[in-house]
């Protein structure tokens, strides 16, 4: 197979539909699999536009009957610039690599008003804005689900994106607070009072001292409530 020509794709609608090809175009097996690989990593959205651009490789790819694209860095951020590796089954040649630019026009959350440190993010504090998601700061929280219920650790200006470093899970247990430690089993729950030895947010592991003087650990499951056995 000869080297790949540049590919530019701009499609609207839900992401599973993005595998459609222009009428009359014969799909290339490698291009098809690269598209599938990228689409699997992207969240579905009803009002998104996806753009995938494959760059011409530096050297021609070998003939390949069964190309297997993969992500050399599985946790790399999407959208953005992405490295694509290509394995060709059975030919014994080393993997080859392409670069792909992935862009999405979609909605993201911004602050409807200035949010002060310590405030818990509620729905009325959010506004939706549309833009190129790949141009947002790398640690921006895009969806409202990532933001709601979190606590601001510094001032977030009106109209700005929510940086993950500016948010934290709110504390549900304070050190020295009286808490309830629950032990659960099939069909039963046993509760006892204890004193927290640490502070913690949801799902944090916290040490407690029971009224009998035992030091135990529990997972935070609510305001001053912990589940034993962790």
FENRA-V362142 format. One record per backbone hydrogen bond with DSSP energy under -0.5 kcal/mol. NH is the residue of the N-H (numbers start at 0). CO is the residue of the C=O. Records with the same first field share a line. If there is no record, write none. Layout:
NH->CO ; CO
This chain:
6->53
8->51
10->49
12->47
16->13
17->14
18->15
19->16
24->21
26->24
31->27
32->28
33->29
34->30
35->31
36->32
37->33
38->34
39->35
40->36 ; 37
41->38
47->44
48->104
49->10
50->102
51->8
52->100
53->6
54->98
67->86
68->66
69->84
71->69
75->72
79->101
81->99
83->97
84->69
85->95
86->67
88->65 ; 86
90->87
95->85
97->83
99->81
100->52
101->79 ; 99
102->50 ; 100
104->48
105->103 ; 130
107->128
108->141
109->126
110->159
111->124
112->124
114->155
115->113
117->151
118->115
120->149
124->121
125->122
126->109
128->107
130->105
132->103 ; 130
134->131
135->132
139->136
140->161
141->139
145->142
146->143
147->143
148->120
149->146
150->167
151->118
152->165
153->165
155->114
156->154
158->110
159->156
161->108 ; 140
162->160
163->138
165->162
166->163
167->150
169->148
171->199
172->199
175->195
176->173
178->193
179->223
180->178 ; 191
181->179 ; 225
182->189
184->187
186->184
187->184
189->182
191->180
193->178
194->208
195->176
196->206
197->206
199->172
201->169
202->219
203->200
205->203 ; 217
207->215
208->194
209->207 ; 213
210->192
212->209
215->207 ; 213
217->205
218->226
219->203
220->224
221->224
223->171 ; 221
224->221
225->179
226->218
227->181 ; 225
228->216
229->216
